[in-house]
């Protein structure tokens, strides 16, 4: 499991510091999704649509919530999603 801290993103309200929220996000679209193929642990990267979706999701998440950590598997599609989300959360 890979984790990236997002501590630079906002300090949050004092009462929010002690609340733990967990969000589950599925990786975005890959070529195999479009073909209806099961991916499992096969390392299929995000396609252009998936990258665009990840950027939009990161922007939306940056509007409403404060995120401290993002954990992911070591598959390329999950790592790419993680990096795109961190960029959007730190620099909305």
Beta strands, then each sheet from edge to edge (+ up, - down):
strand 1: 2-5
strand 2: 69-72
sheet 1: 1+ 2-
end
